[in-house]
Amino acid sequence: MAKKKIYIKSFPIRLGQFLKHANEVQDGIEAKFLIQDGRVKVNGRVDTRRGRKLKENDIVQIDNREKILLCRLKKR
């Protein structure tokens, strides 16, 4: 399955914040319910912690859709 890349300026980033940054949810409440319902996987495992700290090269997947790879935004 193909991976979509999302570029982040600084790490770590919390899972709930990342979902908003990646435009997968509209707000923190939507992220909270999505995560609590066990619909989000981090590196292939369901994670129900909204405050889970993600690092570079982690892979996030929602509802078994396209995988999202976290990449560091390169400084110019």
Residue pairs with C-beta under 8 A, 6 or more apart in sequence:
1 66
1 67
2 66
2 67
3 59
3 66
3 67
3 68
3 69
4 66
4 67
4 68
4 69
5 68
5 69
5 71
6 18
6 21
6 22
6 68
6 69
6 70
6 71
7 71
7 72
7 73
8 18
8 21
8 56
8 70
8 71
8 72
8 73
9 72
9 73
11 54
11 55
11 56
11 70
11 72
12 53
12 54
12 55
13 21
13 53
13 54
13 70
14 50
14 51
14 52
14 53
14 54
15 31
15 35
15 40
15 42
15 47
15 49
15 50
15 51
15 52
15 53
15 54
15 60
16 28
16 31
16 32
16 35
16 50
16 51
18 54
18 60
18 70
19 25
19 31
19 34
19 35
19 40
19 60
19 62
20 26
20 27
20 28
20 31
22 60
22 68
24 31
24 34
24 62
24 68
25 31
25 34
31 50
32 50
34 40
34 62
35 47
35 48
35 49
35 50
36 48
36 50
38 46
38 48
39 62
39 63
40 46
40 47
40 60
40 61
40 62
41 47
41 60
41 61
41 62
42 52
42 54
42 58
42 59
42 60
43 58
43 59
44 59
44 61
54 60
54 70
55 70
56 70
56 71
56 72
57 69
57 70
57 71
58 69
58 70
59 67
59 68
59 69
59 70
60 67
60 68
60 70
61 67
61 68
62 68
